[in-house]
Structures are given as C-alpha cells and as structure tokens.
Amino acid sequence: MALLVFISTLSFTVESHYCGDVIVDSSLFGSVKSCGMDLSQAKSSKDSFKGKTCCNNEQIVINGQNELSVSFDSLTNNQQLFVASFVYTYTNLFEGLENKVSSFTEYPPPLIVKSIYKLDETYLI
C-alpha cells in the first residue's frame, strides 16, 4: 500500500536535447548537456544571419497527485461493505491455532532395561 501511495505522488521531469532531429542527451534528474552547436551558431548568427538554431531543448513534466485525502464518508455503500469485510477477514486470518492436547503426557515412557542396539548389534557409523 505504501508503494502505491509513493508511486501515485511521484513527480519527475525528463529533459532532452535535440540537434536537428537527433537526440543528443537525455536526463531524468539533472540538466542536459549541450552538443556545442547552439553556442557556435549563436556566435555566427550575429555576423551572417539571424535565424533559428538547429538545436532545441524539450521538457516532459509528469506531475504526481498532490491531494491524498480520501474520507470514509465519501465511499459508496458497496465500497464501505468491501472495506469492512476485508478488515474483518484480515484480522481473523492471524488467529492462533488450537492447542492439541497430547494424551501421552499423562503416561510415562517405559524404563529401559537393556540396550536394544547392543542386543541386535546394530550401530550407526
């Protein structure tokens, strides 16, 4: 259940750097590294032409859920019945087993008069 809550509230950003139609770098946690083409074109664009560069950065932002307040009153009757029956069966799942009473505890074992393994000459090696 904790893993489900963690995944539903997780937010992250994927950053990508494209040079033309080719992806040069992609990053999940940090910033992307440039290929160097955008800096060289920015310097040359001052002199020759003022056009767009062939490089661009793209960000994909995936936002997680911010509100986790689910009240028991907002559930339907069927959902409340399911939750109640689940809790009841889960708590009764771990009830202890009955102790089985052994009748051998009242009778002592017979006394050993002779060693049977010596009489039969059977030894474990």
N, C-alpha and C positions, 0 to 999 in steps of 0.2 A: 504494500500500500504506500509505503514511504517512497519507493522508487517511482510509482505512478505520479505522486504529487511532485516529486523532483523533476520529472520529465515534462510535466504539464506546465511548470512555472519557469522552465529553462528558456532563456533568450540568448541569441547569438547573432553575429554578423559575419558574412562571408564577403571578403574583398577580393576583387580580381583586377589585374592589369592586362589590357589588351594592346597589342601593337598591330594595328590593322585588324585582321580577323583572327589572328593567332594569339592564344592566351600565353602570356609570358610568366606571370606569377599569380598565385592564389594563396590567400591566408585566411585562417579561421580566427586566430587570436590577436595577431599584430597587424601592422600596416604592410602593404605590399611593396616590393622593391621595384623600382622603375628600370626599364631597359636602357635608358640613356638617350633614346631617340627624341623624347619630348624636350629635353634640355638643348640638344643640338639644333632642333628645328625652331625652338623659341629664339635662339641667338640669330639664326639665319633669317628668320621671318622679319626681323627688324630691318634688315637691309633689302631683301629681294621682294617678298610678298607678305601680305597679312592674311593668311589662310588658316584653316584648322589643322591641327596636328593629327598625325595618324594614330596617336596613342590616346587611350581613354581608360578611366578607372570606373569600375562598376561595383556597387554595393548591394548586397541582398541582406535585408534585415528580417529576422524571424523573431517576432515578439511572443513571449510566453503569456500565460494567463496571470493577471495581477490580483484578481479577487478570488479567494477560496472560501468565502463564507456561504456554506450550504446549511440551512437550518432544517431541523427535523420536521418543522411545521409545513414547509413548502413541498414535502413529498406527498405523493398521492396515497390513497389507502392501500393499494396493492404494493407500493414500494415500502410503506411502513410495515405491512404484514411480512414482506420478504426479509426486511432488516431484523424484525423481532424474532422470526423463526430461525434466521441464520445465527443470531446471537445465542438463542436458546440451545440450538443443536451444537454449536461450537463449545459452549461451556460444559455441556453434558458429555462431550466427546472425551474429556480427560478425567472422568470419574474413575476412581480406583476399582480394581477388580476385587471380587470377594475372596477372602482368605479361605483356602481349602484346609479343612481340619484333617489332619492325618490321624488314623486310628493306631498307628504304630508307636506313638509316643507313650501310650499307656502301658505297653508291654516291653520289658527289657529284652535285649538280644540274648541268645543262649551263650553260656560260658564256653570258652574254647578249652577243650581238654587236651587235644593233641593237634599238632600242626599237620594239616591235611597235605600240604605241598611236600612235606618231608616223607609222609607215608607213601604218597604216589610217586615220589622222586621227580617232580616237575619243578624246574627252576627257570626263572626268567634270566636270560643272559643279555 
